[in-house]
Amino acid sequence: MKRFFAFVKKEFFHILRDRRTLLILFGLPFVQVLLFGFALTNEIKNARIAILDLDHSQHSRQITSRLLSSGYFKLEQQLDSYKGIEPAFRKGKVKMVIVFPARFTAELAHDQAAQIQVLADASEQNTAISLTNYATNIIQSYSAELNPVGMNPPMQLDVQSRMVFNPELKGAFVFVPGVMAMVLLLVSALMTSVTIAREKETGTMEVLMVSPLTQMQILFGKVLPYLLLSFLNGCMIIVLGINLLGIPLNGSLGLLLAETLLFIFLALSIGILISTIAETQLVAMFASLLIMLMPTIFLSGFIFPIESMPKPLQILSNIIPAKYFISIVKGIMIKGVGLQYLWKETLVLFGMATVINAVSLRNLKTRLG
Amino acid sequence: MEKAVSTDKLTKRFGDFVATNEITFDVAQGEIFGFLGANGAGKTTAIRMLCGLLRPSSGSATIAGFDVYRQTEQIKQVIGYMSQRFSLYEDLTVRENIRFYGGIYGLPKAELRRKSDEIIQQLDLGGVADKLVASLPLGWKQRLAFSVALVHDPRIVFLDEPTGGVDPITRRQFWDMIYEAASRGTTIFVTTHYMDEAEYCNRVSIMVDGRIKALDTPAAMKQSFGVDSMDGVFQILARGTSTK
C-alpha cells in the first residue's frame, strides 16, 4: 500500500507541475458554463407529443390530424385525463402535450372563441419554443379557415401555451449538464490516456513494469488522482450552475453526486482503454478527441436535438455515454426525479463501464504475453 | 556459489518466429556480464524474459535462485533495471525521482532519506538536488538513472544499452560507476553496441539470430578467433551468419 501511495504522490507531482493543463482543467468549465448560456436555434422534426382530447369533436380531430401531418410531430400517446400529463413528461419521451378542454366545441359555437392548451417540456428550451410556435401556427391557420370571408365577429381559437419544468426558458438548463458531461469526459479520459501514453513514450513504463508494483497498482495509481480532480471539477460545475445561472436542484444531491462519480468512472475506463492501444501521447490525444469529444458534442443531444437527426445518427447516439448522463443530470436537477425514473440510464452507464474495463484488462494481459 | 542468472535452453517464439533460441548460460554473483548482439538478435527478448516481463515459450531460467515462471514477484524485488531512455521523470526533481523509485520498492522513510542524500552526495548533485531533471545534462541524467536503478540494493542490475547517445568521456565515467557497483557485489548484466565497452566486461556472450554464438572472457575470445579486438570477433560472427 505504501508503494501505491508513493506512486499516487508522483502522479500528483505531474499534475501540479503542469500549470497550463491545470489552468485548462479548471478554466475550461468556467468559461464554457458561462458561454453556453447563449442559446442556439434549431429545427425539430418528428417530436413526440401526447394528446389529451376531452372534447372528441370534429374540430379536435381535424386539428390533431393537421398537427400530425405537419411533419413536426409524432403521436406518442393518447391521454385520457389531466392526471396523465405529468407522468408523460417525466418519462422524458413526450416533448409536448396538446389539451382540448371538454367544452371546446361548445364554447366555440356559443362564444365564438375557445382555448387549446399547449404544454411543452422546457428542460430543452429551444425545442420547447420551436414546438409551441409550430403548434400555434398550425392551429391559427385552422382557425383562419373556419371563418368565411366577411364573417363578423370572427371565430377565435386561443392557444394557451405553458412551459413545464423550466418556465423561464433558461438556456443554462440545457447546457450545464452538457458542459458537465463534456468536461468530465475531457479531464478523465483524455488526461488518463495521455499520462499513461507518456510513460510508455519516455520509457518509464518499462521501469514500472520491472518494479514490484502490480499492473493494478499502476492503473489505479494513474486513475485515482484524476478521479479526485474530475469529481472536484464536476462539483464546481454544479455549484456554478446553481449559484451563477440559477439552475434548480429539484432532486437529490446525493444521487446527483453518485451518478457523477459513475460517469467519471466510465470516462476513466475509456481513457485506460485508449491508453492500452495508443503508444504515444499524440495518438492518445487524437483518439480521445475523435472517439469522444466530437461525438459527445454532436450526438449527445447537447447542442443538436437528437429528435431532428437522421435515423442512422439517432441510432448511433445510443452508444454515446454523455447522452445518458445528460438526461440523468437533467432528470435530477430540473425535473427532480429519482432513481425510479433514471435506473435505465444508470444501468446503461454501468454496463458500458463494465464492458470497457473487461476489454482493457484483456488488452493489458495479452500485451504482457 | 549461487548463480545470479542461470538459464537452460531458454526459448521465446512469436508465432513462427523464434526470437530467442535455446540460450543457455550462467552469470556468477558480482560478475560484469556483457550481452552483445546486433539489433534484432534477440537481446531485448532475452532480457524481458529474465526480468519477468515476458513468459518464456520453453526452457528454464532462474534469477538469484527464483524461477522466471513462478516467482516473478520475488524476482522484481531483487533486480534493478535501466534502459537506454534513462527512465527518469523530467518534471520531477532529482530528489523526488530518487524518492519515488525508492518508494515503489517499499523502502522505509528513514532509509529513503538516507539513500537520497547518499546518492546526491555521491554524484555531486547537491547544487541541483531540487531542480527538475529536465534541466540536467545527459551525462548527469545517465548517472542518476543508474543510481536510481540501484536504489533498493538489487542483487542484479540489468542495463539495456545504458550508454546510447553519450560521449566517450561520459561513457568512461559511467563504466567507473559500474565497476564500483560490481565491487560491492552487485551483478551487472549489460547490453551494448560499443565493442570497446565489451572489453570492460568480465565475460561476454555474443548473440546472433536468437542463438548464443560465443561466450567467454574478452581475452580468450579474441585469442580463439585470432583477432586483436572485440570488434574483430563480432565482425567474424556476424559475417558468418550472413553467408550461411
Boltz contact constraints between the chains, C-beta under 6 A:
constraints:
  - contact:
      token1: [A, 3]
      token2: [B, 104]
      max_distance: 6.0
  - contact:
      token1: [A, 3]
      token2: [B, 106]
      max_distance: 6.0
  - contact:
      token1: [A, 6]
      token2: [B, 103]
      max_distance: 6.0
  - contact:
      token1: [A, 6]
      token2: [B, 104]
      max_distance: 6.0
  - contact:
      token1: [A, 7]
      token2: [B, 104]
      max_distance: 6.0
  - contact:
      token1: [A, 10]
      token2: [B, 100]
      max_distance: 6.0
  - contact:
      token1: [A, 13]
      token2: [B, 92]
      max_distance: 6.0
  - contact:
      token1: [A, 14]
      token2: [B, 91]
      max_distance: 6.0
  - contact:
      token1: [A, 17]
      token2: [B, 91]
      max_distance: 6.0
  - contact:
      token1: [A, 203]
      token2: [B, 83]
      max_distance: 6.0
  - contact:
      token1: [A, 203]
      token2: [B, 85]
      max_distance: 6.0
  - contact:
      token1: [A, 203]
      token2: [B, 87]
      max_distance: 6.0
  - contact:
      token1: [A, 204]
      token2: [B, 87]
      max_distance: 6.0
  - contact:
      token1: [A, 206]
      token2: [B, 83]
      max_distance: 6.0
  - contact:
      token1: [A, 207]
      token2: [B, 81]
      max_distance: 6.0
  - contact:
      token1: [A, 207]
      token2: [B, 87]
      max_distance: 6.0
  - contact:
      token1: [A, 209]
      token2: [B, 53]
      max_distance: 6.0
  - contact:
      token1: [A, 210]
      token2: [B, 51]
      max_distance: 6.0
  - contact:
      token1: [A, 210]
      token2: [B, 81]
      max_distance: 6.0
  - contact:
      token1: [A, 211]
      token2: [B, 104]
      max_distance: 6.0
  - contact:
      token1: [A, 212]
      token2: [B, 76]
      max_distance: 6.0
  - contact:
      token1: [A, 212]
      token2: [B, 77]
      max_distance: 6.0
  - contact:
      token1: [A, 213]
      token2: [B, 104]
      max_distance: 6.0
  - contact:
      token1: [A, 369]
      token2: [B, 54]
      max_distance: 6.0
  - contact:
      token1: [A, 369]
      token2: [B, 55]
      max_distance: 6.0
